[in-house]
Amino acid sequence: MISLILAGCGDDKRPSGGAEDARSPNGDPAYDQDLPGVWASDGNGEFFTLVIVGDRTLMRWKDGPDGLCNGDVMRTESSTDLMFQCSNTPQEHEKGTVEYLEDGKLRVNWQEAEGSRGDSNFARIADAPAKLPKTPEDLPGI
């Protein structure tokens, strides 16, 4: 009698043994994750604050009303995107795809028609407010 034991094997839908994969079976790292909240980035000389409440988001990149941009959280079968409708977003940050979301860390890849514009890394700094703020002053402590 011959016995074959396979350890650490997986299929296309689940990671094989070892470290857990942050992506869902459909490839979206934000699948079934806690995305709503207040997220701050201070990398590569850029400072952004993202506020995500349900399927709405607000991005702040400077003080004052000109530094705010409202948007939507768009979920597809394989990704979670942040879509902003403002023409004055910094460096054309109008569409971002969540590349990583785990342990209070969020990475967004900003995209344009020709491809990627780069990543912004965020840390969760507060729980989501009950509704999106209209001005930066509506977020105490930020």
MODELLER restraints for C-alpha pairs under 7 A, 6 or more apart:
rsr = mdl.restraints
at = mdl.atoms
rsr.add(forms.Gaussian(group=physical.xy_distance, feature=features.Distance(at['CA:8:A'], at['CA:16:A']), mean=5.25, stdev=0.5))
rsr.add(forms.Gaussian(group=physical.xy_distance, feature=features.Distance(at['CA:8:A'], at['CA:17:A']), mean=4.40, stdev=0.5))
rsr.add(forms.Gaussian(group=physical.xy_distance, feature=features.Distance(at['CA:9:A'], at['CA:16:A']), mean=5.00, stdev=0.5))
rsr.add(forms.Gaussian(group=physical.xy_distance, feature=features.Distance(at['CA:9:A'], at['CA:17:A']), mean=6.70, stdev=0.5))
rsr.add(forms.Gaussian(group=physical.xy_distance, feature=features.Distance(at['CA:10:A'], at['CA:16:A']), mean=4.15, stdev=0.5))
rsr.add(forms.Gaussian(group=physical.xy_distance, feature=features.Distance(at['CA:13:A'], at['CA:25:A']), mean=4.89, stdev=0.5))
rsr.add(forms.Gaussian(group=physical.xy_distance, feature=features.Distance(at['CA:14:A'], at['CA:25:A']), mean=6.25, stdev=0.5))
rsr.add(forms.Gaussian(group=physical.xy_distance, feature=features.Distance(at['CA:15:A'], at['CA:21:A']), mean=6.10, stdev=0.5))
rsr.add(forms.Gaussian(group=physical.xy_distance, feature=features.Distance(at['CA:22:A'], at['CA:29:A']), mean=5.57, stdev=0.5))
rsr.add(forms.Gaussian(group=physical.xy_distance, feature=features.Distance(at['CA:22:A'], at['CA:102:A']), mean=7.00, stdev=0.5))
rsr.add(forms.Gaussian(group=physical.xy_distance, feature=features.Distance(at['CA:23:A'], at['CA:29:A']), mean=3.98, stdev=0.5))
rsr.add(forms.Gaussian(group=physical.xy_distance, feature=features.Distance(at['CA:24:A'], at['CA:31:A']), mean=5.76, stdev=0.5))
rsr.add(forms.Gaussian(group=physical.xy_distance, feature=features.Distance(at['CA:26:A'], at['CA:77:A']), mean=6.62, stdev=0.5))
rsr.add(forms.Gaussian(group=physical.xy_distance, feature=features.Distance(at['CA:26:A'], at['CA:78:A']), mean=5.26, stdev=0.5))
rsr.add(forms.Gaussian(group=physical.xy_distance, feature=features.Distance(at['CA:27:A'], at['CA:78:A']), mean=5.29, stdev=0.5))
rsr.add(forms.Gaussian(group=physical.xy_distance, feature=features.Distance(at['CA:27:A'], at['CA:79:A']), mean=6.97, stdev=0.5))
rsr.add(forms.Gaussian(group=physical.xy_distance, feature=features.Distance(at['CA:28:A'], at['CA:78:A']), mean=5.00, stdev=0.5))
rsr.add(forms.Gaussian(group=physical.xy_distance, feature=features.Distance(at['CA:28:A'], at['CA:79:A']), mean=4.62, stdev=0.5))
rsr.add(forms.Gaussian(group=physical.xy_distance, feature=features.Distance(at['CA:28:A'], at['CA:80:A']), mean=6.64, stdev=0.5))
rsr.add(forms.Gaussian(group=physical.xy_distance, feature=features.Distance(at['CA:29:A'], at['CA:98:A']), mean=6.94, stdev=0.5))
rsr.add(forms.Gaussian(group=physical.xy_distance, feature=features.Distance(at['CA:29:A'], at['CA:99:A']), mean=6.27, stdev=0.5))
rsr.add(forms.Gaussian(group=physical.xy_distance, feature=features.Distance(at['CA:29:A'], at['CA:100:A']), mean=5.53, stdev=0.5))
rsr.add(forms.Gaussian(group=physical.xy_distance, feature=features.Distance(at['CA:29:A'], at['CA:101:A']), mean=5.91, stdev=0.5))
rsr.add(forms.Gaussian(group=physical.xy_distance, feature=features.Distance(at['CA:30:A'], at['CA:80:A']), mean=6.37, stdev=0.5))
rsr.add(forms.Gaussian(group=physical.xy_distance, feature=features.Distance(at['CA:30:A'], at['CA:98:A']), mean=6.71, stdev=0.5))
rsr.add(forms.Gaussian(group=physical.xy_distance, feature=features.Distance(at['CA:30:A'], at['CA:101:A']), mean=5.78, stdev=0.5))
rsr.add(forms.Gaussian(group=physical.xy_distance, feature=features.Distance(at['CA:36:A'], at['CA:52:A']), mean=4.63, stdev=0.5))
rsr.add(forms.Gaussian(group=physical.xy_distance, feature=features.Distance(at['CA:36:A'], at['CA:53:A']), mean=5.16, stdev=0.5))
rsr.add(forms.Gaussian(group=physical.xy_distance, feature=features.Distance(at['CA:36:A'], at['CA:54:A']), mean=6.30, stdev=0.5))
rsr.add(forms.Gaussian(group=physical.xy_distance, feature=features.Distance(at['CA:36:A'], at['CA:128:A']), mean=5.54, stdev=0.5))
rsr.add(forms.Gaussian(group=physical.xy_distance, feature=features.Distance(at['CA:37:A'], at['CA:51:A']), mean=5.83, stdev=0.5))
rsr.add(forms.Gaussian(group=physical.xy_distance, feature=features.Distance(at['CA:37:A'], at['CA:52:A']), mean=5.30, stdev=0.5))
rsr.add(forms.Gaussian(group=physical.xy_distance, feature=features.Distance(at['CA:37:A'], at['CA:53:A']), mean=6.68, stdev=0.5))
rsr.add(forms.Gaussian(group=physical.xy_distance, feature=features.Distance(at['CA:37:A'], at['CA:124:A']), mean=6.74, stdev=0.5))
rsr.add(forms.Gaussian(group=physical.xy_distance, feature=features.Distance(at['CA:37:A'], at['CA:126:A']), mean=5.95, stdev=0.5))
rsr.add(forms.Gaussian(group=physical.xy_distance, feature=features.Distance(at['CA:37:A'], at['CA:127:A']), mean=4.50, stdev=0.5))
rsr.add(forms.Gaussian(group=physical.xy_distance, feature=features.Distance(at['CA:37:A'], at['CA:128:A']), mean=3.66, stdev=0.5))
rsr.add(forms.Gaussian(group=physical.xy_distance, feature=features.Distance(at['CA:38:A'], at['CA:50:A']), mean=5.79, stdev=0.5))
rsr.add(forms.Gaussian(group=physical.xy_distance, feature=features.Distance(at['CA:38:A'], at['CA:51:A']), mean=4.53, stdev=0.5))
rsr.add(forms.Gaussian(group=physical.xy_distance, feature=features.Distance(at['CA:38:A'], at['CA:52:A']), mean=6.48, stdev=0.5))
rsr.add(forms.Gaussian(group=physical.xy_distance, feature=features.Distance(at['CA:38:A'], at['CA:124:A']), mean=5.82, stdev=0.5))
rsr.add(forms.Gaussian(group=physical.xy_distance, feature=features.Distance(at['CA:38:A'], at['CA:125:A']), mean=5.71, stdev=0.5))
rsr.add(forms.Gaussian(group=physical.xy_distance, feature=features.Distance(at['CA:38:A'], at['CA:126:A']), mean=5.03, stdev=0.5))
rsr.add(forms.Gaussian(group=physical.xy_distance, feature=features.Distance(at['CA:38:A'], at['CA:127:A']), mean=6.00, stdev=0.5))
rsr.add(forms.Gaussian(group=physical.xy_distance, feature=features.Distance(at['CA:38:A'], at['CA:128:A']), mean=5.72, stdev=0.5))
rsr.add(forms.Gaussian(group=physical.xy_distance, feature=features.Distance(at['CA:39:A'], at['CA:49:A']), mean=5.59, stdev=0.5))
rsr.add(forms.Gaussian(group=physical.xy_distance, feature=features.Distance(at['CA:39:A'], at['CA:50:A']), mean=5.01, stdev=0.5))
rsr.add(forms.Gaussian(group=physical.xy_distance, feature=features.Distance(at['CA:39:A'], at['CA:51:A']), mean=6.32, stdev=0.5))
rsr.add(forms.Gaussian(group=physical.xy_distance, feature=features.Distance(at['CA:39:A'], at['CA:122:A']), mean=5.64, stdev=0.5))
rsr.add(forms.Gaussian(group=physical.xy_distance, feature=features.Distance(at['CA:39:A'], at['CA:123:A']), mean=5.38, stdev=0.5))
rsr.add(forms.Gaussian(group=physical.xy_distance, feature=features.Distance(at['CA:39:A'], at['CA:124:A']), mean=4.39, stdev=0.5))
rsr.add(forms.Gaussian(group=physical.xy_distance, feature=features.Distance(at['CA:39:A'], at['CA:125:A']), mean=5.65, stdev=0.5))
rsr.add(forms.Gaussian(group=physical.xy_distance, feature=features.Distance(at['CA:40:A'], at['CA:48:A']), mean=5.90, stdev=0.5))
rsr.add(forms.Gaussian(group=physical.xy_distance, feature=features.Distance(at['CA:40:A'], at['CA:49:A']), mean=4.54, stdev=0.5))
rsr.add(forms.Gaussian(group=physical.xy_distance, feature=features.Distance(at['CA:40:A'], at['CA:50:A']), mean=6.44, stdev=0.5))
rsr.add(forms.Gaussian(group=physical.xy_distance, feature=features.Distance(at['CA:40:A'], at['CA:122:A']), mean=5.10, stdev=0.5))
rsr.add(forms.Gaussian(group=physical.xy_distance, feature=features.Distance(at['CA:40:A'], at['CA:123:A']), mean=5.45, stdev=0.5))
rsr.add(forms.Gaussian(group=physical.xy_distance, feature=features.Distance(at['CA:40:A'], at['CA:124:A']), mean=6.47, stdev=0.5))
rsr.add(forms.Gaussian(group=physical.xy_distance, feature=features.Distance(at['CA:40:A'], at['CA:125:A']), mean=6.57, stdev=0.5))
rsr.add(forms.Gaussian(group=physical.xy_distance, feature=features.Distance(at['CA:41:A'], at['CA:47:A']), mean=5.38, stdev=0.5))
rsr.add(forms.Gaussian(group=physical.xy_distance, feature=features.Distance(at['CA:41:A'], at['CA:48:A']), mean=5.17, stdev=0.5))
rsr.add(forms.Gaussian(group=physical.xy_distance, feature=features.Distance(at['CA:41:A'], at['CA:49:A']), mean=6.34, stdev=0.5))
rsr.add(forms.Gaussian(group=physical.xy_distance, feature=features.Distance(at['CA:41:A'], at['CA:120:A']), mean=6.72, stdev=0.5))
rsr.add(forms.Gaussian(group=physical.xy_distance, feature=features.Distance(at['CA:41:A'], at['CA:121:A']), mean=5.72, stdev=0.5))
rsr.add(forms.Gaussian(group=physical.xy_distance, feature=features.Distance(at['CA:41:A'], at['CA:122:A']), mean=4.38, stdev=0.5))
rsr.add(forms.Gaussian(group=physical.xy_distance, feature=features.Distance(at['CA:41:A'], at['CA:123:A']), mean=6.52, stdev=0.5))
rsr.add(forms.Gaussian(group=physical.xy_distance, feature=features.Distance(at['CA:42:A'], at['CA:48:A']), mean=6.86, stdev=0.5))
rsr.add(forms.Gaussian(group=physical.xy_distance, feature=features.Distance(at['CA:43:A'], at['CA:120:A']), mean=6.79, stdev=0.5))
rsr.add(forms.Gaussian(group=physical.xy_distance, feature=features.Distance(at['CA:43:A'], at['CA:121:A']), mean=6.79, stdev=0.5))
rsr.add(forms.Gaussian(group=physical.xy_distance, feature=features.Distance(at['CA:47:A'], at['CA:61:A']), mean=5.95, stdev=0.5))
rsr.add(forms.Gaussian(group=physical.xy_distance, feature=features.Distance(at['CA:48:A'], at['CA:59:A']), mean=6.75, stdev=0.5))
rsr.add(forms.Gaussian(group=physical.xy_distance, feature=features.Distance(at['CA:48:A'], at['CA:60:A']), mean=5.63, stdev=0.5))
rsr.add(forms.Gaussian(group=physical.xy_distance, feature=features.Distance(at['CA:48:A'], at['CA:61:A']), mean=4.60, stdev=0.5))
rsr.add(forms.Gaussian(group=physical.xy_distance, feature=features.Distance(at['CA:49:A'], at['CA:59:A']), mean=5.66, stdev=0.5))
rsr.add(forms.Gaussian(group=physical.xy_distance, feature=features.Distance(at['CA:49:A'], at['CA:60:A']), mean=5.04, stdev=0.5))
rsr.add(forms.Gaussian(group=physical.xy_distance, feature=features.Distance(at['CA:49:A'], at['CA:61:A']), mean=6.47, stdev=0.5))
rsr.add(forms.Gaussian(group=physical.xy_distance, feature=features.Distance(at['CA:50:A'], at['CA:57:A']), mean=6.82, stdev=0.5))
rsr.add(forms.Gaussian(group=physical.xy_distance, feature=features.Distance(at['CA:50:A'], at['CA:58:A']), mean=5.71, stdev=0.5))
rsr.add(forms.Gaussian(group=physical.xy_distance, feature=features.Distance(at['CA:50:A'], at['CA:59:A']), mean=4.63, stdev=0.5))
rsr.add(forms.Gaussian(group=physical.xy_distance, feature=features.Distance(at['CA:50:A'], at['CA:60:A']), mean=6.49, stdev=0.5))
rsr.add(forms.Gaussian(group=physical.xy_distance, feature=features.Distance(at['CA:51:A'], at['CA:57:A']), mean=5.46, stdev=0.5))
rsr.add(forms.Gaussian(group=physical.xy_distance, feature=features.Distance(at['CA:51:A'], at['CA:58:A']), mean=5.14, stdev=0.5))
rsr.add(forms.Gaussian(group=physical.xy_distance, feature=features.Distance(at['CA:51:A'], at['CA:59:A']), mean=6.51, stdev=0.5))
rsr.add(forms.Gaussian(group=physical.xy_distance, feature=features.Distance(at['CA:51:A'], at['CA:128:A']), mean=6.89, stdev=0.5))
rsr.add(forms.Gaussian(group=physical.xy_distance, feature=features.Distance(at['CA:52:A'], at['CA:58:A']), mean=6.59, stdev=0.5))
rsr.add(forms.Gaussian(group=physical.xy_distance, feature=features.Distance(at['CA:52:A'], at['CA:128:A']), mean=6.49, stdev=0.5))
rsr.add(forms.Gaussian(group=physical.xy_distance, feature=features.Distance(at['CA:53:A'], at['CA:128:A']), mean=5.93, stdev=0.5))
rsr.add(forms.Gaussian(group=physical.xy_distance, feature=features.Distance(at['CA:53:A'], at['CA:131:A']), mean=6.40, stdev=0.5))
rsr.add(forms.Gaussian(group=physical.xy_distance, feature=features.Distance(at['CA:53:A'], at['CA:132:A']), mean=6.45, stdev=0.5))
rsr.add(forms.Gaussian(group=physical.xy_distance, feature=features.Distance(at['CA:55:A'], at['CA:72:A']), mean=5.75, stdev=0.5))
rsr.add(forms.Gaussian(group=physical.xy_distance, feature=features.Distance(at['CA:55:A'], at['CA:73:A']), mean=4.73, stdev=0.5))
rsr.add(forms.Gaussian(group=physical.xy_distance, feature=features.Distance(at['CA:56:A'], at['CA:71:A']), mean=5.92, stdev=0.5))
rsr.add(forms.Gaussian(group=physical.xy_distance, feature=features.Distance(at['CA:56:A'], at['CA:72:A']), mean=4.46, stdev=0.5))
rsr.add(forms.Gaussian(group=physical.xy_distance, feature=features.Distance(at['CA:56:A'], at['CA:73:A']), mean=5.60, stdev=0.5))
rsr.add(forms.Gaussian(group=physical.xy_distance, feature=features.Distance(at['CA:57:A'], at['CA:70:A']), mean=5.93, stdev=0.5))
rsr.add(forms.Gaussian(group=physical.xy_distance, feature=features.Distance(at['CA:57:A'], at['CA:71:A']), mean=5.01, stdev=0.5))
rsr.add(forms.Gaussian(group=physical.xy_distance, feature=features.Distance(at['CA:57:A'], at['CA:72:A']), mean=5.47, stdev=0.5))
rsr.add(forms.Gaussian(group=physical.xy_distance, feature=features.Distance(at['CA:57:A'], at['CA:73:A']), mean=6.49, stdev=0.5))
rsr.add(forms.Gaussian(group=physical.xy_distance, feature=features.Distance(at['CA:58:A'], at['CA:68:A']), mean=6.84, stdev=0.5))
rsr.add(forms.Gaussian(group=physical.xy_distance, feature=features.Distance(at['CA:58:A'], at['CA:69:A']), mean=5.60, stdev=0.5))
rsr.add(forms.Gaussian(group=physical.xy_distance, feature=features.Distance(at['CA:58:A'], at['CA:70:A']), mean=4.46, stdev=0.5))
rsr.add(forms.Gaussian(group=physical.xy_distance, feature=features.Distance(at['CA:58:A'], at['CA:71:A']), mean=5.90, stdev=0.5))
rsr.add(forms.Gaussian(group=physical.xy_distance, feature=features.Distance(at['CA:58:A'], at['CA:132:A']), mean=6.97, stdev=0.5))
rsr.add(forms.Gaussian(group=physical.xy_distance, feature=features.Distance(at['CA:59:A'], at['CA:68:A']), mean=5.70, stdev=0.5))
rsr.add(forms.Gaussian(group=physical.xy_distance, feature=features.Distance(at['CA:59:A'], at['CA:69:A']), mean=5.20, stdev=0.5))
rsr.add(forms.Gaussian(group=physical.xy_distance, feature=features.Distance(at['CA:59:A'], at['CA:70:A']), mean=6.48, stdev=0.5))
rsr.add(forms.Gaussian(group=physical.xy_distance, feature=features.Distance(at['CA:60:A'], at['CA:67:A']), mean=5.47, stdev=0.5))
rsr.add(forms.Gaussian(group=physical.xy_distance, feature=features.Distance(at['CA:60:A'], at['CA:68:A']), mean=4.63, stdev=0.5))
rsr.add(forms.Gaussian(group=physical.xy_distance, feature=features.Distance(at['CA:60:A'], at['CA:69:A']), mean=6.57, stdev=0.5))
rsr.add(forms.Gaussian(group=physical.xy_distance, feature=features.Distance(at['CA:61:A'], at['CA:67:A']), mean=5.38, stdev=0.5))
rsr.add(forms.Gaussian(group=physical.xy_distance, feature=features.Distance(at['CA:61:A'], at['CA:68:A']), mean=6.83, stdev=0.5))
rsr.add(forms.Gaussian(group=physical.xy_distance, feature=features.Distance(at['CA:63:A'], at['CA:136:A']), mean=6.78, stdev=0.5))
rsr.add(forms.Gaussian(group=physical.xy_distance, feature=features.Distance(at['CA:64:A'], at['CA:136:A']), mean=6.91, stdev=0.5))
rsr.add(forms.Gaussian(group=physical.xy_distance, feature=features.Distance(at['CA:65:A'], at['CA:135:A']), mean=6.34, stdev=0.5))
rsr.add(forms.Gaussian(group=physical.xy_distance, feature=features.Distance(at['CA:69:A'], at['CA:84:A']), mean=6.56, stdev=0.5))
rsr.add(forms.Gaussian(group=physical.xy_distance, feature=features.Distance(at['CA:69:A'], at['CA:86:A']), mean=5.65, stdev=0.5))
rsr.add(forms.Gaussian(group=physical.xy_distance, feature=features.Distance(at['CA:69:A'], at['CA:89:A']), mean=6.93, stdev=0.5))
rsr.add(forms.Gaussian(group=physical.xy_distance, feature=features.Distance(at['CA:70:A'], at['CA:84:A']), mean=5.92, stdev=0.5))
rsr.add(forms.Gaussian(group=physical.xy_distance, feature=features.Distance(at['CA:70:A'], at['CA:85:A']), mean=6.75, stdev=0.5))
rsr.add(forms.Gaussian(group=physical.xy_distance, feature=features.Distance(at['CA:71:A'], at['CA:82:A']), mean=6.85, stdev=0.5))
rsr.add(forms.Gaussian(group=physical.xy_distance, feature=features.Distance(at['CA:71:A'], at['CA:83:A']), mean=5.31, stdev=0.5))
rsr.add(forms.Gaussian(group=physical.xy_distance, feature=features.Distance(at['CA:71:A'], at['CA:84:A']), mean=4.08, stdev=0.5))
rsr.add(forms.Gaussian(group=physical.xy_distance, feature=features.Distance(at['CA:71:A'], at['CA:85:A']), mean=5.99, stdev=0.5))
rsr.add(forms.Gaussian(group=physical.xy_distance, feature=features.Distance(at['CA:72:A'], at['CA:82:A']), mean=5.86, stdev=0.5))
rsr.add(forms.Gaussian(group=physical.xy_distance, feature=features.Distance(at['CA:72:A'], at['CA:83:A']), mean=5.25, stdev=0.5))
rsr.add(forms.Gaussian(group=physical.xy_distance, feature=features.Distance(at['CA:72:A'], at['CA:84:A']), mean=6.54, stdev=0.5))
rsr.add(forms.Gaussian(group=physical.xy_distance, feature=features.Distance(at['CA:73:A'], at['CA:80:A']), mean=6.88, stdev=0.5))
rsr.add(forms.Gaussian(group=physical.xy_distance, feature=features.Distance(at['CA:73:A'], at['CA:81:A']), mean=5.79, stdev=0.5))
rsr.add(forms.Gaussian(group=physical.xy_distance, feature=features.Distance(at['CA:73:A'], at['CA:82:A']), mean=4.82, stdev=0.5))
rsr.add(forms.Gaussian(group=physical.xy_distance, feature=features.Distance(at['CA:73:A'], at['CA:83:A']), mean=6.42, stdev=0.5))
rsr.add(forms.Gaussian(group=physical.xy_distance, feature=features.Distance(at['CA:74:A'], at['CA:80:A']), mean=5.75, stdev=0.5))
rsr.add(forms.Gaussian(group=physical.xy_distance, feature=features.Distance(at['CA:74:A'], at['CA:81:A']), mean=5.05, stdev=0.5))
rsr.add(forms.Gaussian(group=physical.xy_distance, feature=features.Distance(at['CA:74:A'], at['CA:82:A']), mean=6.25, stdev=0.5))
rsr.add(forms.Gaussian(group=physical.xy_distance, feature=features.Distance(at['CA:75:A'], at['CA:81:A']), mean=6.33, stdev=0.5))
rsr.add(forms.Gaussian(group=physical.xy_distance, feature=features.Distance(at['CA:79:A'], at['CA:97:A']), mean=6.97, stdev=0.5))
rsr.add(forms.Gaussian(group=physical.xy_distance, feature=features.Distance(at['CA:80:A'], at['CA:97:A']), mean=5.91, stdev=0.5))
rsr.add(forms.Gaussian(group=physical.xy_distance, feature=features.Distance(at['CA:80:A'], at['CA:98:A']), mean=5.67, stdev=0.5))
rsr.add(forms.Gaussian(group=physical.xy_distance, feature=features.Distance(at['CA:81:A'], at['CA:95:A']), mean=6.81, stdev=0.5))
rsr.add(forms.Gaussian(group=physical.xy_distance, feature=features.Distance(at['CA:81:A'], at['CA:96:A']), mean=5.50, stdev=0.5))
rsr.add(forms.Gaussian(group=physical.xy_distance, feature=features.Distance(at['CA:81:A'], at['CA:97:A']), mean=4.35, stdev=0.5))
rsr.add(forms.Gaussian(group=physical.xy_distance, feature=features.Distance(at['CA:81:A'], at['CA:98:A']), mean=6.13, stdev=0.5))
rsr.add(forms.Gaussian(group=physical.xy_distance, feature=features.Distance(at['CA:82:A'], at['CA:95:A']), mean=5.63, stdev=0.5))
rsr.add(forms.Gaussian(group=physical.xy_distance, feature=features.Distance(at['CA:82:A'], at['CA:96:A']), mean=5.02, stdev=0.5))
rsr.add(forms.Gaussian(group=physical.xy_distance, feature=features.Distance(at['CA:82:A'], at['CA:97:A']), mean=6.26, stdev=0.5))
rsr.add(forms.Gaussian(group=physical.xy_distance, feature=features.Distance(at['CA:83:A'], at['CA:94:A']), mean=5.87, stdev=0.5))
rsr.add(forms.Gaussian(group=physical.xy_distance, feature=features.Distance(at['CA:83:A'], at['CA:95:A']), mean=4.69, stdev=0.5))
rsr.add(forms.Gaussian(group=physical.xy_distance, feature=features.Distance(at['CA:83:A'], at['CA:96:A']), mean=6.64, stdev=0.5))
rsr.add(forms.Gaussian(group=physical.xy_distance, feature=features.Distance(at['CA:84:A'], at['CA:94:A']), mean=4.84, stdev=0.5))
rsr.add(forms.Gaussian(group=physical.xy_distance, feature=features.Distance(at['CA:84:A'], at['CA:95:A']), mean=6.30, stdev=0.5))
rsr.add(forms.Gaussian(group=physical.xy_distance, feature=features.Distance(at['CA:85:A'], at['CA:94:A']), mean=6.79, stdev=0.5))
rsr.add(forms.Gaussian(group=physical.xy_distance, feature=features.Distance(at['CA:93:A'], at['CA:110:A']), mean=5.85, stdev=0.5))
rsr.add(forms.Gaussian(group=physical.xy_distance, feature=features.Distance(at['CA:95:A'], at['CA:110:A']), mean=5.78, stdev=0.5))
rsr.add(forms.Gaussian(group=physical.xy_distance, feature=features.Distance(at['CA:95:A'], at['CA:111:A']), mean=5.65, stdev=0.5))
rsr.add(forms.Gaussian(group=physical.xy_distance, feature=features.Distance(at['CA:96:A'], at['CA:108:A']), mean=5.63, stdev=0.5))
rsr.add(forms.Gaussian(group=physical.xy_distance, feature=features.Distance(at['CA:96:A'], at['CA:109:A']), mean=5.21, stdev=0.5))
rsr.add(forms.Gaussian(group=physical.xy_distance, feature=features.Distance(at['CA:96:A'], at['CA:110:A']), mean=4.22, stdev=0.5))
rsr.add(forms.Gaussian(group=physical.xy_distance, feature=features.Distance(at['CA:96:A'], at['CA:111:A']), mean=5.88, stdev=0.5))
rsr.add(forms.Gaussian(group=physical.xy_distance, feature=features.Distance(at['CA:97:A'], at['CA:108:A']), mean=5.39, stdev=0.5))
rsr.add(forms.Gaussian(group=physical.xy_distance, feature=features.Distance(at['CA:97:A'], at['CA:109:A']), mean=5.20, stdev=0.5))
rsr.add(forms.Gaussian(group=physical.xy_distance, feature=features.Distance(at['CA:97:A'], at['CA:110:A']), mean=6.54, stdev=0.5))
rsr.add(forms.Gaussian(group=physical.xy_distance, feature=features.Distance(at['CA:98:A'], at['CA:107:A']), mean=5.98, stdev=0.5))
rsr.add(forms.Gaussian(group=physical.xy_distance, feature=features.Distance(at['CA:98:A'], at['CA:108:A']), mean=4.62, stdev=0.5))
rsr.add(forms.Gaussian(group=physical.xy_distance, feature=features.Distance(at['CA:98:A'], at['CA:109:A']), mean=6.46, stdev=0.5))
rsr.add(forms.Gaussian(group=physical.xy_distance, feature=features.Distance(at['CA:99:A'], at['CA:107:A']), mean=5.49, stdev=0.5))
rsr.add(forms.Gaussian(group=physical.xy_distance, feature=features.Distance(at['CA:99:A'], at['CA:108:A']), mean=5.67, stdev=0.5))
rsr.add(forms.Gaussian(group=physical.xy_distance, feature=features.Distance(at['CA:99:A'], at['CA:109:A']), mean=6.45, stdev=0.5))
rsr.add(forms.Gaussian(group=physical.xy_distance, feature=features.Distance(at['CA:100:A'], at['CA:106:A']), mean=5.45, stdev=0.5))
rsr.add(forms.Gaussian(group=physical.xy_distance, feature=features.Distance(at['CA:100:A'], at['CA:107:A']), mean=4.98, stdev=0.5))
rsr.add(forms.Gaussian(group=physical.xy_distance, feature=features.Distance(at['CA:101:A'], at['CA:107:A']), mean=6.65, stdev=0.5))
rsr.add(forms.Gaussian(group=physical.xy_distance, feature=features.Distance(at['CA:104:A'], at['CA:123:A']), mean=5.75, stdev=0.5))
rsr.add(forms.Gaussian(group=physical.xy_distance, feature=features.Distance(at['CA:104:A'], at['CA:124:A']), mean=5.07, stdev=0.5))
rsr.add(forms.Gaussian(group=physical.xy_distance, feature=features.Distance(at['CA:105:A'], at['CA:122:A']), mean=5.81, stdev=0.5))
rsr.add(forms.Gaussian(group=physical.xy_distance, feature=features.Distance(at['CA:105:A'], at['CA:123:A']), mean=4.82, stdev=0.5))
rsr.add(forms.Gaussian(group=physical.xy_distance, feature=features.Distance(at['CA:105:A'], at['CA:124:A']), mean=6.38, stdev=0.5))
rsr.add(forms.Gaussian(group=physical.xy_distance, feature=features.Distance(at['CA:106:A'], at['CA:121:A']), mean=5.84, stdev=0.5))
rsr.add(forms.Gaussian(group=physical.xy_distance, feature=features.Distance(at['CA:106:A'], at['CA:122:A']), mean=4.94, stdev=0.5))
rsr.add(forms.Gaussian(group=physical.xy_distance, feature=features.Distance(at['CA:106:A'], at['CA:123:A']), mean=6.28, stdev=0.5))
rsr.add(forms.Gaussian(group=physical.xy_distance, feature=features.Distance(at['CA:107:A'], at['CA:119:A']), mean=6.56, stdev=0.5))
rsr.add(forms.Gaussian(group=physical.xy_distance, feature=features.Distance(at['CA:107:A'], at['CA:120:A']), mean=5.71, stdev=0.5))
rsr.add(forms.Gaussian(group=physical.xy_distance, feature=features.Distance(at['CA:107:A'], at['CA:121:A']), mean=4.47, stdev=0.5))
rsr.add(forms.Gaussian(group=physical.xy_distance, feature=features.Distance(at['CA:107:A'], at['CA:122:A']), mean=6.07, stdev=0.5))
rsr.add(forms.Gaussian(group=physical.xy_distance, feature=features.Distance(at['CA:108:A'], at['CA:119:A']), mean=5.48, stdev=0.5))
rsr.add(forms.Gaussian(group=physical.xy_distance, feature=features.Distance(at['CA:108:A'], at['CA:120:A']), mean=5.36, stdev=0.5))
rsr.add(forms.Gaussian(group=physical.xy_distance, feature=features.Distance(at['CA:108:A'], at['CA:121:A']), mean=6.53, stdev=0.5))
rsr.add(forms.Gaussian(group=physical.xy_distance, feature=features.Distance(at['CA:109:A'], at['CA:116:A']), mean=6.77, stdev=0.5))
rsr.add(forms.Gaussian(group=physical.xy_distance, feature=features.Distance(at['CA:109:A'], at['CA:118:A']), mean=5.63, stdev=0.5))
rsr.add(forms.Gaussian(group=physical.xy_distance, feature=features.Distance(at['CA:109:A'], at['CA:119:A']), mean=4.33, stdev=0.5))
rsr.add(forms.Gaussian(group=physical.xy_distance, feature=features.Distance(at['CA:109:A'], at['CA:120:A']), mean=6.56, stdev=0.5))
rsr.add(forms.Gaussian(group=physical.xy_distance, feature=features.Distance(at['CA:110:A'], at['CA:116:A']), mean=5.88, stdev=0.5))
rsr.add(forms.Gaussian(group=physical.xy_distance, feature=features.Distance(at['CA:110:A'], at['CA:117:A']), mean=5.26, stdev=0.5))
rsr.add(forms.Gaussian(group=physical.xy_distance, feature=features.Distance(at['CA:110:A'], at['CA:118:A']), mean=5.65, stdev=0.5))
rsr.add(forms.Gaussian(group=physical.xy_distance, feature=features.Distance(at['CA:110:A'], at['CA:119:A']), mean=6.05, stdev=0.5))
rsr.add(forms.Gaussian(group=physical.xy_distance, feature=features.Distance(at['CA:111:A'], at['CA:117:A']), mean=5.37, stdev=0.5))
rsr.add(forms.Gaussian(group=physical.xy_distance, feature=features.Distance(at['CA:133:A'], at['CA:139:A']), mean=6.75, stdev=0.5))
